Amino acid sequence: MTKTVVIVCDGANINGGANRVAIETAIGLKKADWNVVLFAGSGPIERELINIGVKIICLDQIDILSDKCRTRAIIQGLWNYKAYISLYELLIGLRSDEVFVHIHTWCKVLSPSIFAAIRRYKRCKLFVTLHDYFIICPNGGLFNYRTSKQCGLFPMSCQCLTCNCDSRNYFHKIWRFTRSIIQKKIISGIEDIAFITISSYSNKLLNPYLKKRNFFLLKNPVNQLNNVIANISNNDYYIYIGRLDKDKGVELFCEAISLLGLKGIVIGDGSMMDELKEKFPLIKFTGWLVGKEKEEYILRAKCLIVTSLWHETFGLVVAEMKMYGIPSIVPIQHAASEQIANNKDGLVYESGNLNALKDTILLFESLDLNEIQKYILTHFDPMSYSLSLYCAKLIDIYMRL
């Protein structure tokens, strides 16, 4: 009995955490002898996908934020006709006894039209990993970008519609709201669907709005380049890794480190890069790094600081740092706080509060780093985040729907 899984994501390359998980899922399932197809909106194509023999359907489209033709972007974001037709034709052309479709990302390129293709096809089981909150929230973050506060409004309510929470303008909010209406209408007609949450934190936020659906919890896989442990007791850098955008609270990191006269490294890029480099000249900004270049800076860190203001769904970087024996300071209103045993392998603080972050850093400075690292190495199991275990659990979820 042949089984085929179609992995769906906006991009065929690793350009963010969600896409990375999608691509690694395709690779892991291929290694487990599944028939795997990766359906992606944009390129380039990750070389390892080709090397391992994953069948790839790439539409070679532009993500809607990068498209200079704004009219086309507005239409494509609501309904990507090419994605709809291409996915449907792929599905009806499959020669397989059982078909599973696993969606990771769709908002930047593919649009809600992919759900319509699956609804039309009918003969498959659909799984959606919720890396964010776009399944219920128009801006995907349950976050008000105008006030830089977490949003407490009921998603898609009248209050939600009239709230100008978008990072750009109210017209963009109305457009996002319209997209969510289209998406919700299509998904309501799909019977064999299950949602995969990636932390208990995000599960608690999402579950009340999707009560009648199947839910599974599966943490993302985390990879370590080399089996090496950082010598944190000799290190003097605090490190930030992530997008340099307002919702990530990176300026909070820079301010706290600068005011305390400590050393900081920022790995990442985004809309605030130039502004932050000018405002905080003593902090080292590396841009996005991968592989050995990224690891070189990680091994110089004594502690990771997470400053996200929105409801992050997992906190991949915290688990990644633990693999190097590096502790983290994390907001209490963040999924990564689940990974912290306070005062043992890291510390938590009140989200968005500069004074609270400064006090927490000062507390960390007084702790015995050798004891902290010893706790991490004793209690953290890297194999629990391995790709092979992740894929084994994922296959079990596939079989349970």
C-alpha positions as CSV (number, residue, x, y, z in Angstrom):
1,M,0.0,0.0,0.0
2,T,1.7,3.2,-1.2
3,K,1.6,6.4,0.9
4,T,2.5,9.8,-0.4
5,V,2.9,13.0,1.7
6,V,2.8,16.4,0.0
7,I,4.6,19.0,2.1
8,V,3.3,22.5,1.4
9,C,5.2,25.7,2.2
10,D,5.7,29.2,0.8
11,G,9.4,28.7,0.0
12,A,11.6,25.8,-1.2
13,N,14.6,27.2,0.7
14,I,15.4,27.8,4.4
15,N,14.6,31.4,5.0
16,G,12.9,31.2,8.4
17,G,12.1,28.7,11.2
18,A,8.8,27.5,9.7
19,N,10.2,26.9,6.2
20,R,13.2,25.1,7.8
21,V,10.9,22.7,9.6
22,A,8.9,22.1,6.4
23,I,12.0,21.3,4.4
24,E,13.6,19.1,7.1
25,T,10.2,17.3,7.4
26,A,10.4,16.5,3.7
27,I,14.0,15.3,4.0
28,G,13.3,13.2,7.2
29,L,10.2,11.5,5.7
30,K,12.2,10.7,2.5
31,K,14.9,9.1,4.6
32,A,12.1,7.1,6.3
33,D,11.2,5.7,2.8
34,W,8.1,7.7,2.2
35,N,7.0,9.1,-1.2
36,V,7.5,12.8,-0.6
37,V,6.6,15.8,-2.7
38,L,7.5,19.3,-1.7
39,F,5.0,21.9,-3.1
40,A,6.4,25.5,-2.7
41,G,5.5,28.9,-4.0
42,S,9.0,30.4,-4.4
43,G,12.6,29.4,-4.9
44,P,15.5,28.9,-4.8
45,I,15.4,25.2,-4.1
46,E,17.3,23.9,-1.2
47,R,20.1,21.6,-2.6
48,E,19.6,18.8,-0.1
49,L,16.0,18.3,-1.3
50,I,17.4,17.6,-4.7
51,N,20.2,15.4,-3.5
52,I,18.0,13.1,-1.5
53,G,15.4,12.7,-4.3
54,V,12.4,14.7,-3.0
55,K,10.1,15.5,-5.9
56,I,9.7,19.3,-6.0
57,I,7.0,21.4,-7.5
58,C,8.1,25.1,-7.2
59,L,5.9,27.8,-8.7
60,D,8.8,30.3,-8.9
61,Q,6.5,33.1,-7.7
62,I,7.4,36.3,-5.8
63,D,6.3,36.7,-2.2
64,I,3.6,39.3,-2.0
65,L,5.6,41.8,0.1
66,S,8.4,41.8,-2.4
67,D,6.2,42.1,-5.5
68,K,6.5,45.7,-6.9
69,C,3.2,45.3,-8.7
70,R,1.0,45.9,-5.7
71,T,-2.3,45.2,-7.5
72,R,-1.0,41.7,-8.4
73,A,0.2,41.2,-4.8
74,I,-3.2,42.2,-3.4
75,I,-5.0,39.7,-5.6
76,Q,-2.5,36.9,-5.3
77,G,-2.5,37.2,-1.5
78,L,-6.2,36.7,-1.4
79,W,-6.4,34.0,-4.1
80,N,-3.3,32.6,-5.8
81,Y,-4.9,31.0,-8.9
82,K,-1.7,29.4,-10.1
83,A,-1.2,27.7,-6.7
84,Y,-4.8,26.5,-6.7
85,I,-4.5,24.9,-10.1
86,S,-1.0,23.5,-9.7
87,L,-1.8,21.9,-6.3
88,Y,-5.0,20.4,-7.5
89,E,-3.3,19.0,-10.7
90,L,-0.5,17.6,-8.5
91,L,-3.0,15.8,-6.2
92,I,-5.2,14.3,-9.0
93,G,-2.0,13.0,-10.7
94,L,-0.7,11.1,-7.7
95,R,-0.7,7.3,-8.0
96,S,-0.9,6.5,-4.4
97,D,-3.3,4.5,-2.2
98,E,-3.2,7.1,0.6
99,V,-2.4,10.8,0.3
100,F,-1.4,13.1,3.2
101,V,-1.0,16.8,2.7
102,H,1.0,18.7,5.4
103,I,0.9,22.5,5.2
104,H,3.4,24.6,7.1
105,T,3.2,28.1,5.5
106,W,0.9,29.8,3.0
107,C,0.5,33.5,3.7
108,K,3.5,35.0,1.9
109,V,3.1,33.3,-1.5
110,L,0.5,30.5,-1.8
111,S,-2.6,32.1,-0.2
112,P,-5.8,30.4,1.1
113,S,-6.4,29.0,-2.4
114,I,-4.4,25.9,-1.5
115,F,-7.0,24.9,1.0
116,A,-9.6,25.1,-1.8
117,A,-7.5,22.8,-4.0
118,I,-7.4,20.2,-1.1
119,R,-11.2,20.7,-0.5
120,R,-11.9,20.0,-4.1
121,Y,-9.6,16.9,-4.3
122,K,-11.2,15.4,-1.1
123,R,-9.3,12.1,-1.2
124,C,-6.5,13.1,1.3
125,K,-5.9,13.8,4.9
126,L,-4.9,17.3,5.7
127,F,-2.5,18.4,8.5
128,V,-1.6,22.0,9.3
129,T,1.4,22.8,11.6
130,L,0.6,26.1,13.3
131,H,3.9,28.0,13.4
132,D,2.0,31.2,14.0
133,Y,-1.6,32.3,14.6
134,F,-2.7,33.1,11.0
135,I,-5.3,30.3,11.2
136,I,-7.3,32.5,13.6
137,C,-5.8,36.0,13.5
138,P,-5.6,38.3,10.5
139,N,-2.1,39.6,11.3
140,G,-0.9,36.2,12.5
141,G,0.5,37.3,15.9
142,L,-2.4,38.0,18.2
143,F,-0.5,41.3,18.6
144,N,-1.2,45.0,18.2
145,Y,1.6,46.4,16.1
146,R,0.5,50.0,16.9
147,T,0.7,49.7,20.6
148,S,3.3,46.9,20.7
149,K,1.1,45.0,23.0
150,Q,-0.3,41.5,22.9
151,C,-3.9,41.6,21.7
152,G,-6.8,40.4,23.9
153,L,-9.6,40.9,21.4
154,F,-11.5,37.9,20.0
155,P,-10.0,37.2,16.6
156,M,-12.3,38.0,13.6
157,S,-14.9,39.8,15.8
158,C,-16.4,43.2,15.1
159,Q,-13.9,44.7,17.7
160,C,-11.1,43.0,15.8
161,L,-12.3,44.4,12.5
162,T,-12.4,48.0,13.8
163,C,-9.0,47.8,15.5
164,N,-6.2,49.3,13.6
165,C,-3.5,46.8,14.7
166,D,-1.6,46.3,11.5
167,S,2.1,47.2,11.2
168,R,1.4,49.1,8.0
169,N,-2.0,50.8,7.8
170,Y,-5.7,50.1,8.3
171,F,-6.3,49.3,4.6
172,H,-3.8,46.5,5.0
173,K,-5.7,45.3,8.1
174,I,-9.0,45.2,6.1
175,W,-7.2,43.2,3.4
176,R,-5.8,40.7,5.9
177,F,-9.3,40.5,7.5
178,T,-10.8,39.7,4.1
179,R,-8.1,37.0,3.5
180,S,-9.0,35.4,6.9
181,I,-12.7,35.3,5.9
182,I,-11.9,33.5,2.7
183,Q,-9.6,31.1,4.5
184,K,-12.1,30.4,7.3
185,K,-14.9,29.7,4.8
186,I,-12.8,27.2,2.8
187,I,-11.4,25.4,5.8
188,S,-14.9,24.9,7.3
189,G,-15.7,22.6,4.4
190,I,-12.7,20.3,4.9
191,E,-13.5,17.2,7.0
192,D,-10.3,15.3,7.3
193,I,-8.1,18.0,8.8
194,A,-5.9,18.1,11.9
195,F,-3.9,20.9,13.4
196,I,-0.5,20.4,14.9
197,T,0.6,22.9,17.6
198,I,4.3,23.1,18.5
199,S,4.0,24.0,22.2
200,S,1.5,23.8,25.1
201,Y,1.6,27.6,25.2
202,S,0.4,28.0,21.6
203,N,-2.0,25.1,22.0
204,K,-3.8,26.9,24.9
205,L,-4.2,30.0,22.8
206,L,-5.4,28.3,19.6
207,N,-7.6,25.5,20.9
208,P,-10.5,27.6,22.1
209,Y,-11.0,29.0,18.6
210,L,-10.7,25.6,16.9
211,K,-12.6,23.5,19.4
212,K,-14.3,21.0,16.9
213,R,-11.1,20.1,15.2
214,N,-8.4,17.4,15.8
215,F,-5.4,18.7,17.7
216,F,-2.0,17.2,18.1
217,L,1.1,18.6,19.9
218,L,4.5,18.0,18.3
219,K,7.5,20.1,19.1
220,N,9.8,21.1,16.2
221,P,13.1,19.3,15.6
222,V,16.3,21.1,16.5
223,N,19.6,20.5,14.8
224,Q,23.1,21.1,16.1
225,L,26.0,21.5,13.7
226,N,28.6,19.9,15.9
227,N,28.6,18.1,19.2
228,V,30.4,21.0,21.0
229,I,29.7,22.7,24.3
230,A,30.3,26.4,24.9
231,N,32.6,27.4,27.7
232,I,30.1,29.9,29.2
233,S,32.1,30.6,32.4
234,N,34.8,32.2,30.2
235,N,32.4,33.9,27.8
236,D,31.3,37.5,28.2
237,Y,28.8,38.1,25.4
238,Y,25.0,38.1,25.6
239,I,23.4,37.1,22.3
240,Y,20.2,37.8,20.5
241,I,19.2,35.7,17.5
242,G,16.2,36.5,15.3
243,R,14.5,39.1,13.1
244,L,15.2,42.7,13.8
245,D,11.7,43.9,13.7
246,K,9.5,45.8,16.3
247,D,7.5,42.8,17.4
248,K,10.6,40.9,18.3
249,G,11.6,43.5,20.9
250,V,15.2,43.5,19.8
251,E,15.6,47.2,20.9
252,L,14.9,46.0,24.4
253,F,17.9,43.7,24.2
254,C,20.1,46.5,22.9
255,E,19.0,49.0,25.5
256,A,19.4,46.7,28.4
257,I,22.9,45.5,27.4
258,S,24.0,49.1,26.6
259,L,22.7,50.6,29.9
260,L,24.4,47.8,31.9
261,G,27.7,48.3,30.1
262,L,27.8,44.6,28.9
263,K,28.8,43.0,25.6
264,G,26.2,42.0,23.1
265,I,26.0,40.2,19.8
266,V,22.9,40.4,17.5
267,I,22.5,37.7,14.8
268,G,19.8,38.5,12.4
269,D,18.4,41.1,10.0
270,G,15.2,43.1,9.5
271,S,13.6,46.5,9.2
272,M,15.4,47.9,12.3
273,M,18.9,46.9,11.4
274,D,20.3,50.3,10.2
275,E,18.5,52.2,13.0
276,L,19.9,49.8,15.7
277,K,23.4,49.9,14.4
278,E,23.5,53.6,14.5
279,K,21.9,53.9,18.0
280,F,23.9,51.1,19.6
281,P,27.4,51.3,18.1
282,L,29.0,49.1,20.8
283,I,26.8,46.1,20.0
284,K,28.0,43.8,17.2
285,F,25.5,43.2,14.4
286,T,26.4,40.3,12.2
287,G,23.3,40.0,9.9
288,W,21.9,36.6,9.2
289,L,24.4,33.7,9.7
290,V,24.1,30.0,9.1
291,G,26.3,26.9,9.7
292,K,29.8,27.4,11.0
293,E,29.7,31.2,10.9
294,K,26.7,31.2,13.2
295,E,28.2,28.6,15.5
296,E,31.4,30.6,15.9
297,Y,29.4,33.4,17.5
298,I,27.1,31.1,19.5
299,L,30.2,29.6,21.1
300,R,31.3,33.0,22.3
301,A,28.0,33.6,24.2
302,K,27.3,33.2,27.9
303,C,23.6,33.6,27.6
304,L,20.8,34.0,25.0
305,I,18.3,36.8,25.6
306,V,14.8,36.5,24.1
307,T,12.8,39.7,23.9
308,S,9.8,38.9,21.6
309,L,6.7,41.0,22.5
310,W,4.2,38.8,20.7
311,H,3.0,35.3,21.5
312,E,5.8,33.2,20.0
313,T,4.6,29.7,19.3
314,F,7.8,27.7,20.3
315,G,11.1,29.4,20.8
316,L,13.3,27.2,18.6
317,V,16.5,29.2,19.5
318,V,16.2,28.4,23.2
319,A,16.3,24.7,22.5
320,E,19.1,25.2,20.1
321,M,21.2,27.1,22.7
322,K,20.7,24.3,25.2
323,M,22.4,21.9,22.8
324,Y,25.5,24.1,23.3
325,G,25.0,24.2,27.1
326,I,24.0,27.9,26.9
327,P,21.2,29.2,29.2
328,S,18.5,31.7,28.2
329,I,16.7,34.7,29.6
330,V,13.1,34.5,28.3
331,P,9.8,36.5,28.7
332,I,7.3,34.7,30.9
333,Q,4.6,35.5,28.2
334,H,6.4,33.4,25.6
335,A,6.2,29.7,24.6
336,A,9.9,29.3,25.3
337,S,9.3,29.9,29.0
338,E,8.1,26.2,29.0
339,Q,11.7,25.2,28.4
340,I,13.1,27.2,31.3
341,A,13.5,25.9,34.9
342,N,13.8,29.3,36.5
343,N,17.1,29.9,38.3
344,K,18.4,26.5,37.1
345,D,18.9,26.6,33.3
346,G,17.9,30.2,32.7
347,L,15.6,33.0,34.0
348,V,12.3,34.5,33.0
349,Y,11.1,38.1,33.2
350,E,8.1,40.3,32.4
351,S,7.6,40.7,28.7
352,G,8.4,44.2,27.3
353,N,9.6,45.6,30.6
354,L,13.1,47.1,30.3
355,N,13.7,47.4,34.1
356,A,12.6,43.8,34.6
357,L,15.0,42.7,31.9
358,K,17.9,44.7,33.4
359,D,17.2,43.3,36.9
360,T,17.1,39.8,35.5
361,I,20.4,40.2,33.6
362,L,22.0,41.5,36.9
363,L,20.6,38.5,38.7
364,F,22.1,36.2,36.0
365,E,25.5,37.9,36.5
366,S,25.5,36.8,40.1
367,L,24.7,33.1,39.3
368,D,27.2,30.3,39.1
369,L,27.5,29.6,35.4
370,N,29.2,26.2,35.9
371,E,26.2,25.0,38.0
372,I,23.7,26.3,35.4
373,Q,25.5,24.6,32.5
374,K,25.8,21.4,34.6
375,Y,22.0,21.4,35.0
376,I,21.5,21.9,31.3
377,L,23.8,19.1,30.3
378,T,22.2,16.8,32.9
379,H,18.5,17.5,32.2
380,F,18.4,18.4,28.5
381,D,18.2,15.5,26.0
382,P,19.2,16.6,22.5
383,M,17.8,13.3,21.0
384,S,14.3,14.4,22.1
385,Y,14.5,17.1,19.4
386,S,16.1,14.9,16.7
387,L,14.7,14.9,13.2
388,S,14.3,11.1,13.2
389,L,12.2,11.1,16.4
390,Y,10.2,14.1,15.1
391,C,9.4,12.2,11.9
392,A,8.5,9.0,13.8
393,K,6.0,11.0,15.9
394,L,4.7,12.8,12.8
395,I,4.0,9.5,11.0
396,D,2.1,8.3,14.1
397,I,0.0,11.5,13.9
398,Y,-0.7,10.9,10.2
399,M,-2.0,7.4,11.0
400,R,-4.3,8.6,13.8
401,L,-6.5,10.8,11.7
